[in-house]
C-alpha cells in the first residue's frame, strides 16, 4: 500500500508520477513523487538512461583462427581511409562531449572556439543524461551564454529525455535566474510551457520560493490557474512549500483560494500539512475562505495540522473557527462591516435609502412639521440645509473617482522588465510589494487594491457600503461631509421627536423613529470623529488598523512611527485644502546602472 505526500492512500498506477517502490541491492527504497532537481543532475541522474549506440557494440574474435591474406595496394589504401574516418568520428564525438564541460565552466570564448572547430551541431547535442547545452546554461544563470545559444539558433526549449522532462526555462526558474528567463521568453519560449508532469515555470518558481521570478512571469502573462497532473496550482505549491511572500503575491494576482486538486485538497490543506504558521495566517485573513473544507479522505485542514502535530497552526485555526461560529460577531468584524468588509453587499445602502426616503421624510412631513414648524422654524431651516448638503455630498462621494490608479501603466511594464536585474536593486522588496498584477500597475505609496472595486486606489481609506464606493484621495473630503451631515440631521431628528413626544406623548411611531435616529446618529458621529482623528494624524483608516503590515509605519525597532504627520493643523490643511498630487510612479523606479 502506498501513500502520497498528504498521507492519502493511493493505488499503484504505472507511469502516473506516484510513488514507486524500487528494489535495490541493499534493500527497498521508496521514491516519492518528487520533481527532479536540476541542481543535483551533476551527481544524480534524473533522466531515463539512454540506450547504447550500435557503434558502441564490440565484436569478440571468433575462436577459429583466420589466415592472414596478403592485401593489395588498393585494399591497403581503403583501410587507411577507413581508419582515418573512424578516428575523425571519435574526435568529433569527444569534442561533442567537451561542449558540456566548457559550458558548465562558463567560458564563452572557449565555447566559441570549440564550435568553430566542431561546428554548430555541437550546440544541439545531448549529454549522456539527455540534457542540452541550454539546460546547463540556464542552470548556471549564464545570461551571455544563453544569448549566444539563441543567436546561434541552438535549441533552447527542448525537454530532457527523463520522466520529468523539464525545459531550460524550468531550470532557470528553479534557481531564480530571472535574467535567463527573460532571454528565453524573448527567444520565443512560451511563458506557460509545461514539462511532462504539467509543471509550468510559474509553478516551479513558486515551488522553490523565487518571488522575483514569479512576479516577472506573472507580469509576462503567466496564468496562475493552470494545474499539473495532480491538479495542483502555483498557489498549492507555494502553500505546501511554506513561501508566505509568494502566497501574498498570488493573492494579489486574483488566484482562486478554494480551488481543489485531484485529492480534494485546497491550499489551506497543504499549508496546514506543512505547518507554516505565516502561510496559514495569510490565507485565513481572507473572509471568504472556507476554514473547514474536506478533502477526498474526509479530512479538514485542522485534522491535518493535528495529525502532524503542528500545534501553533492548530491553535490559530481553533481561534479562527470560533470567531466565525459566534452568533454575535466580534467588535472588529462589526467595525469592518461598517468600513466595507462586507461592502460587496448593497444591504447597507438600501437600508439607508429606505430609512430616509420611505420612513424618515414621510414621518417628518406628516407628523413633525404640523406640530413644530411654527415653534422651531429656525431648526427646520437648518435641518433642510443639512439635508441638502447630505445628498450633494453623497452623490459626489458615490460618483466621483476616489483616486484610481491607471490600468496597464507603462511603469508597471518597465518594472517587470527590470525585475531580472533586482539582484542589483536596493529596493527590491519594496518594488515587488507595489506591483499589482490585477490592475497591472505600480502602486504608489499608501495605495491599496480594493477587492470589491477590483482597482487600486490612491490613499485608500476603506470601501464604504453606504456610498457604495471606495474612500480615497479624491473623495475623502466629501465622505467626511456626508457622515457629518448624517450625524447632524439625526441629531435634529432626535430633537424634533422628543419635542413631539412632549406634546403628544409616547406612541409606537415615535419610539421607532427615535430608535432609528439614535442608531444612525451614533454611527454618523463615530465615523465623523474617526475621520477627523485620522485627518489630524494624516493616516487612513486602512493604515490605522493595519499599520503592522506596512514597513513605512514602523521604525527600525518595529515600533509605530508616522513619517507623514506634520502636526494637526498642517495635516488638516492638507486634508481639506491642499490635496497631494498623484505621486509620480517614476520616483520608485531607480535609475541605477542596471
C-alpha positions in Angstrom: 0.0 0.0 0.0 1.4 3.4 -1.0 0.7 6.9 0.4 1.1 10.3 -1.3 2.7 13.4 0.2 -0.6 14.1 2.1 -0.9 10.8 3.8 -3.6 9.6 1.5 -3.9 6.0 0.3 -3.5 5.7 -3.5 -3.4 2.8 -5.8 -0.4 1.9 -8.0 -0.8 3.4 -11.4 2.2 2.8 -13.8 3.8 6.0 -15.2 1.4 8.3 -13.3 4.0 10.1 -11.3 3.1 8.5 -8.0 5.3 6.5 -5.5 7.1 3.6 -6.9 9.0 1.0 -4.9 12.3 0.4 -6.4 14.3 -2.7 -5.5 17.9 -2.1 -4.8 20.7 -4.4 -3.8 20.8 -3.2 -0.2 17.0 -3.2 0.3 13.9 -1.4 -0.9 14.0 2.3 -1.3 10.8 4.4 -1.6 10.9 7.1 -4.2 8.3 9.9 -3.5 6.5 11.9 -6.2 9.5 14.3 -6.5 10.1 16.8 -9.2 13.7 16.4 -10.5 16.4 18.6 -9.2 18.4 20.3 -11.9 21.0 21.3 -9.4 21.7 17.7 -8.4 21.8 16.5 -12.0 25.6 16.6 -11.9 25.6 13.8 -9.3 22.2 12.2 -9.7 20.7 11.1 -13.0 17.0 12.1 -13.2 16.6 11.3 -16.9 16.0 7.9 -18.3 19.2 6.1 -19.3 19.9 6.3 -23.0 20.2 3.1 -24.9 23.7 2.1 -26.1 24.5 3.1 -29.6 25.2 0.4 -32.1 28.6 1.9 -32.6 29.5 1.1 -29.0 28.9 -2.7 -29.6 32.2 -4.6 -29.9 32.5 -7.9 -31.5 34.6 -10.7 -30.0 37.0 -12.6 -32.1 35.9 -15.9 -33.4 37.6 -19.0 -31.8 38.6 -20.2 -35.2 41.9 -18.9 -36.5 41.9 -16.8 -39.6 44.7 -16.9 -42.1 46.1 -13.5 -43.0 45.7 -12.8 -46.7 48.1 -10.5 -48.4 46.4 -7.1 -49.1 46.7 -5.4 -52.4 47.8 -1.7 -52.5 44.2 -0.6 -53.2 42.9 -2.5 -50.2 45.6 -1.1 -48.0 44.6 2.4 -49.1 40.9 1.9 -48.4 41.9 0.5 -45.0 43.9 3.6 -44.2 40.9 5.9 -45.2 38.5 3.9 -43.0 40.9 4.2 -40.0 41.2 7.9 -40.6 37.4 8.3 -40.8 36.9 6.3 -37.6 39.5 8.5 -35.8 37.8 11.6 -37.1 34.4 10.4 -35.8 35.9 9.6 -32.4 37.5 13.1 -32.3 34.2 14.8 -33.2 32.3 12.7 -30.6 34.9 13.7 -28.0 34.5 17.3 -28.9 30.7 17.0 -28.6 31.2 15.7 -25.1 33.6 18.5 -24.3 31.0 21.2 -25.1 29.1 20.4 -21.9 32.2 20.7 -19.7 33.1 24.1 -21.3 29.5 25.4 -20.9 29.5 24.3 -17.3 32.7 26.2 -16.8 31.0 29.3 -18.1 33.8 30.3 -20.6 32.1 31.8 -23.6 35.3 32.2 -25.5 36.1 28.6 -25.2 32.7 27.6 -26.3 33.1 29.8 -29.4 36.5 28.2 -30.2 35.0 24.7 -29.8 32.0 25.5 -32.0 34.3 26.8 -34.8 36.3 23.6 -34.5 33.5 21.1 -34.5 30.6 23.0 -36.0 27.2 24.4 -34.7 25.9 20.9 -34.4 27.6 20.7 -31.0 25.1 23.2 -29.6 22.3 20.8 -30.4 23.9 17.8 -28.8 22.7 16.0 -25.7 24.9 14.6 -22.9 24.6 11.1 -21.6 21.7 12.1 -19.4 19.7 13.7 -22.2 20.3 17.4 -21.3 21.1 20.1 -23.9 23.7 22.9 -23.6 20.8 25.3 -22.9 19.8 23.3 -19.8 23.3 23.8 -18.3 23.4 27.5 -19.3 20.0 28.0 -17.6 21.0 26.2 -14.5 24.2 28.3 -14.0 22.3 31.5 -14.8 24.8 32.4 -17.5 23.0 35.2 -19.4 25.7 35.8 -22.0 25.9 32.0 -22.7 22.2 31.8 -23.2 22.2 34.8 -25.6 25.0 33.1 -27.5 22.9 29.9 -27.9 19.9 31.9 -29.1 22.0 33.8 -31.6 23.4 30.6 -33.0 19.9 29.1 -33.3 20.6 26.4 -30.8 17.6 24.6 -29.3 16.6 26.4 -26.1 13.1 24.9 -25.5 13.7 21.1 -25.7 12.8 18.9 -22.7 15.3 16.5 -21.4 14.8 12.8 -22.0 13.8 11.8 -18.5 10.5 11.1 -16.8 10.1 14.7 -15.7 11.1 16.4 -19.0 12.0 19.9 -17.7 12.9 22.5 -20.2 15.7 25.1 -19.7 13.2 27.7 -18.6 12.1 25.4 -15.7 15.8 25.1 -14.5 16.2 28.8 -14.7 13.0 29.4 -12.6 14.1 26.8 -10.1 17.3 28.7 -9.5 15.7 32.1 -9.7 17.6 33.3 -12.7 15.1 35.8 -13.9 17.6 37.3 -16.4 17.9 33.9 -18.2 14.1 33.6 -18.2 13.9 37.0 -19.9 16.2 35.9 -22.6 14.3 32.6 -23.1 11.0 34.4 -23.4 12.4 36.9 -25.8 13.6 34.0 -27.9 10.0 32.7 -28.2 9.7 30.2 -25.4 6.2 30.0 -24.1 5.7 31.5 -20.7 3.3 28.7 -19.7 5.5 25.9 -21.2 4.8 22.7 -19.2 7.0 19.7 -18.6 5.9 16.1 -18.8 4.1 16.4 -15.4 2.4 19.6 -16.2 4.6 21.9 -14.2 4.8 25.4 -15.6 7.6 27.9 -15.0 5.4 29.8 -12.5 4.8 26.6 -10.5 8.5 25.9 -10.5 9.3 29.4 -9.2 6.6 29.1 -6.5 7.9 25.6 -5.6 11.3 26.9 -4.8 10.4 30.3 -3.4 11.6 32.5 -6.2 9.4 35.6 -5.6 11.1 37.9 -8.1 11.0 35.3 -10.9 7.3 34.6 -10.1 6.5 38.3 -10.3 8.3 38.6 -13.6 6.4 35.6 -15.0 3.0 37.0 -13.9 3.9 40.3 -15.5 4.7 38.5 -18.7 1.3 36.8 -18.8 1.8 33.5 -16.9 -1.6 32.1 -15.9 -2.0 31.3 -12.2 -4.9 28.9 -12.6 -3.0 26.2 -14.6 -2.6 22.8 -12.9 -0.1 19.9 -13.0 -1.1 16.3 -13.4 -2.2 16.1 -9.8 -4.3 19.2 -10.1 -2.0 21.5 -8.1 -1.8 25.1 -9.0 1.1 27.6 -8.2 -0.8 28.5 -5.0 -0.9 24.9 -3.9 2.9 24.6 -4.3 3.6 27.9 -2.5 1.4 26.9 0.4 2.9 23.4 0.6 6.4 24.7 0.5 5.7 27.5 3.0 6.5 30.6 0.9 4.4 33.3 2.5 5.6 36.1 0.2 4.6 34.1 -2.9 1.2 33.4 -1.4 0.6 37.1 -0.9 1.8 37.8 -4.5 -0.5 35.2 -5.9 -3.4 36.6 -3.9 -2.8 40.0 -5.4 -3.0 38.4 -8.9 -6.5 37.2 -8.2 -5.9 33.4 -7.7 -8.8 31.2 -6.6 -8.4 30.3 -2.9 -10.9 27.5 -2.9 -9.6 25.5 -5.9 -9.0 21.9 -5.1 -6.6 19.4 -6.6 -7.2 15.8 -7.6 -7.1 14.8 -4.0 -9.6 17.4 -2.9 -7.0 19.5 -1.1 -7.2 23.3 -1.0 -4.1 25.5 -0.5 -5.2 25.7 3.2 -4.9 21.9 3.5 -1.4 22.0 2.2 -0.3 25.0 4.3 -1.6 23.2 7.5 0.1 20.0 6.3 3.5 21.8 6.0 2.9 23.5 9.3 3.9 27.0 8.2 2.1 29.4 10.6 2.6 32.5 8.5 1.1 30.9 5.4 -2.0 29.7 7.3 -2.4 33.2 8.8 -2.3 34.9 5.4 -4.9 32.5 4.0 -7.2 32.9 7.0 -7.1 36.7 6.6 -9.4 36.3 3.6 -13.0 36.5 4.9 -14.4 34.4 2.0 -12.1 31.5 2.7 -13.8 28.3 4.0 -11.9 27.1 7.0 -13.3 23.6 7.2 -13.4 22.1 3.7 -12.9 18.3 3.5 -10.7 16.5 1.0 -11.5 13.2 -0.6 -10.4 11.4 2.6 -12.8 13.5 4.6 -10.0 15.4 6.4 -10.2 19.1 7.2 -7.1 21.4 7.5 -7.5 21.3 11.2 -7.3 17.5 11.2 -4.2 17.5 9.1 -2.5 20.0 11.4 -3.4 17.9 14.4 -2.2 14.7 12.9 1.2 16.3 12.0 1.4 17.9 15.5 1.6 21.5 14.2 0.4 22.9 17.4 0.7 26.6 16.5 -1.4 26.1 13.4 -4.0 24.1 15.4 -4.3 27.0 17.9 -4.7 29.5 15.1 -7.4 27.5 13.3 -9.3 27.0 16.5 -9.4 30.7 17.1 -10.4 31.5 13.5 -13.2 28.9 13.6 -14.5 30.2 16.9 -14.7 33.7 15.5 -16.8 32.6 12.6 -19.1 30.4 14.6 -20.1 33.1 17.1 -23.7 34.3 16.8 -22.6 37.8 17.8 -19.6 38.9 15.6 -16.7 40.5 17.4 -16.3 44.2 17.5 -13.5 44.1 14.9 -15.9 42.4 12.4 -18.7 44.9 13.2 -16.2 47.7 12.5 -15.1 46.1 9.2 -18.8 45.8 8.2 -19.2 49.5 8.7 -16.0 50.2 6.9 -16.5 48.0 4.0 -15.5 44.5 5.0 -18.9 43.3 3.6 -19.1 46.2 1.1 -19.9 43.8 -1.8 -23.4 43.8 -0.5 -25.8 46.7 -1.2 -27.7 46.0 2.0 -26.4 49.0 4.0 -27.0 51.3 1.1 -30.6 50.0 0.7 -31.2 50.3 4.4 -30.0 53.9 4.4 -32.2 54.9 1.5 -35.2 53.1 2.8 -34.9 54.6 6.3 -34.5 58.2 4.9 -36.8 58.2 1.9 -39.6 55.8 2.9 -39.6 56.3 6.7 -37.8 59.5 7.8 -39.1 62.0 5.4 -42.8 60.9 5.5 -42.7 61.0 9.3 -41.2 64.5 9.2 -43.7 65.9 6.8 -46.8 64.2 8.2 -46.2 64.3 11.9 -43.3 66.7 12.7 -43.9 69.8 10.5 -47.6 70.4 11.6 -46.6 70.3 15.3 -43.2 72.1 15.4 -42.9 74.3 12.3 -44.2 77.5 13.9 -42.3 76.9 17.2 -38.9 75.6 15.8 -38.8 77.3 12.4 -35.0 78.1 12.5 -34.2 74.5 13.5 -36.3 73.3 10.5 -34.3 75.7 8.2 -31.0 74.2 9.5 -32.4 70.7 9.1 -33.4 71.3 5.5 -30.0 72.9 4.7 -28.0 69.9 6.2 -30.3 67.5 4.2 -29.3 69.3 1.0 -25.6 69.1 2.0 -26.1 65.4 2.8 -27.5 64.5 -0.6 -25.0 66.6 -2.5 -22.0 65.1 -0.7 -23.5 61.6 -1.0 -23.8 61.9 -4.8 -20.3 63.3 -5.2 -18.8 60.7 -2.9 -20.6 57.9 -4.7 -19.9 59.1 -8.3 -16.5 60.6 -8.0 -13.3 58.8 -8.8 -11.7 58.0 -5.4 -8.3 58.1 -6.9 -8.0 55.0 -9.1 -4.5 54.2 -10.3 -4.5 53.9 -14.1 -4.7 50.4 -15.5 -1.9 48.9 -17.7 0.5 51.6 -16.8 3.9 51.9 -18.6 5.7 52.0 -15.3 4.3 48.5 -14.5 5.8 47.0 -17.6 9.1 48.9 -17.1 9.3 47.5 -13.6 8.6 44.0 -14.9 11.4 44.3 -17.4 13.7 45.4 -14.7 12.9 42.5 -12.3 15.8 40.4 -13.8 18.2 43.0 -12.5 16.7 43.1 -9.0 19.9 41.5 -7.6 21.5 44.9 -8.2 18.4 46.8 -7.0 18.4 48.2 -3.4 14.6 48.5 -3.2 13.8 45.0 -4.5 11.3 44.0 -1.9 9.6 47.4 -1.8 9.0 47.5 -5.6 7.8 43.9 -5.6 5.2 44.6 -3.0 3.9 47.5 -5.0 3.3 45.6 -8.2 -0.4 44.8 -8.7 -0.8 42.1 -11.3 -4.6 42.6 -11.3 -4.5 46.2 -12.3 -1.1 45.9 -13.9 0.2 49.0 -12.3 2.9 50.1 -9.9 1.1 51.2 -6.7 2.3 54.4 -5.2 3.0 54.6 -1.5 -0.2 54.4 0.6 -2.3 53.0 -2.3 -4.1 49.6 -1.9 -6.0 47.3 -4.1 -9.8 47.2 -3.3 -11.1 43.6 -3.7 -14.7 45.0 -4.2 -14.0 47.6 -6.8 -11.1 45.5 -8.1 -9.0 48.6 -8.6 -6.0 50.1 -6.8 -6.9 53.3 -5.0 -4.5 56.1 -4.1 -4.6 56.9 -0.3 -7.0 54.0 0.2 -9.1 54.6 3.3 -11.8 51.9 3.1 -14.7 50.8 1.0 -17.9 52.3 2.4 -21.0 50.3 1.8 -23.2 53.4 2.5 -21.9 55.3 -0.5 -21.0 52.0 -2.4 -17.7 53.4 -3.4 -14.1 53.5 -2.1 -13.0 56.3 0.0 -9.7 57.6 -1.3 -7.7 60.7 -2.1 -10.3 62.3 -4.4 -13.5 61.9 -2.4 -12.4 61.6 1.2 -13.4 65.2 2.0 -16.9 64.6 0.5 -17.2 61.4 2.6 -16.4 63.3 5.8 -19.0 65.9 4.8 -21.6 63.2 4.2 -21.1 61.4 7.6 -21.1 64.8 9.4 -24.4 65.8 7.7 -25.9 62.5 8.6 -24.9 62.9 12.2 -26.3 66.5 12.4 -29.6 65.5 10.6 -30.1 62.6 13.0 -29.4 64.9 16.0 -32.1 67.3 14.7 -34.4 64.3 14.2 -34.0 63.2 17.8 -34.7 66.8 18.9 -37.9 67.0 16.8 -39.1 63.6 18.0 -38.5 64.5 21.7 -40.4 67.7 21.2 -43.4 65.9 19.6 -43.4 63.3 22.4 -43.6 66.1 25.0 -46.6 67.5 23.2 -48.5 64.3 22.1 -47.0 61.7 24.4 -45.3 58.4 23.5 -46.6 56.3 20.5 -45.1 53.4 18.6 -44.2 55.6 15.6 -42.2 58.0 17.8 -40.4 55.1 19.5 -39.4 53.5 16.2 -38.3 56.9 14.9 -36.2 57.5 18.0 -34.5 54.1 17.7 -33.7 54.7 14.1 -32.4 58.2 14.8 -30.2 57.1 17.7 -28.6 54.3 15.5 -27.8 56.5 12.6 -26.8 59.4 14.8 -24.3 57.3 16.8 -22.9 55.8 13.6 -22.6 59.2 12.0 -20.8 60.8 14.9 -18.5 57.8 15.2 -17.5 58.0 11.6 -17.2 61.7 11.8 -14.9 61.7 14.8 -12.7 58.9 13.5 -12.4 60.6 10.1 -11.3 63.9 11.7 -8.9 62.0 14.0 -7.3 60.2 11.1 -7.1 63.6 9.2 -5.3 65.1 12.2 -2.8 62.2 12.2 -2.5 62.2 8.4 -3.4 58.5 8.4 -6.0 56.5 6.5 -8.4 54.0 8.2 -6.6 51.2 6.5 -3.2 52.3 7.8 -4.7 52.9 11.3 -5.9 49.3 11.7 -3.3 47.5 9.7 -0.1 49.6 10.5 1.8 46.4 11.3 1.6 45.3 7.7 3.3 48.4 6.3 7.1 48.8 6.9 6.9 52.6 6.3 4.8 52.9 9.5 7.5 51.3 11.7 10.9 52.4 12.8 14.0 50.2 12.8 12.9 48.6 16.1 9.5 47.7 14.8 7.6 50.3 16.8 4.9 52.5 15.3 6.1 55.7 13.6 4.2 58.0 11.3 6.5 59.7 8.8 3.6 61.7 7.2 2.4 63.7 10.2 3.4 67.3 10.3 1.2 68.4 13.1 -2.6 68.5 13.4 -3.0 71.9 11.8 -0.9 71.2 8.7 -2.4 67.7 8.4 -6.0 69.2 8.4 -4.9 71.8 5.9 -3.6 69.1 3.6 -6.8 67.1 4.1 -9.2 69.9 3.2 -7.3 72.4 1.1 -4.1 71.2 -0.4 -4.6 67.7 -1.8 -1.4 65.9 -2.6 -0.8 65.3 -6.3 -0.8 61.8 -7.7 2.7 60.5 -6.9 4.9 60.2 -9.8 5.5 56.5 -10.1 8.8 57.1 -11.7 10.1 58.1 -8.3 10.0 54.4 -7.4 12.0 53.3 -10.4 15.7 53.6 -9.7 17.9 55.0 -12.5 20.9 53.0 -11.4 23.3 51.2 -13.7 21.3 48.0 -14.3 
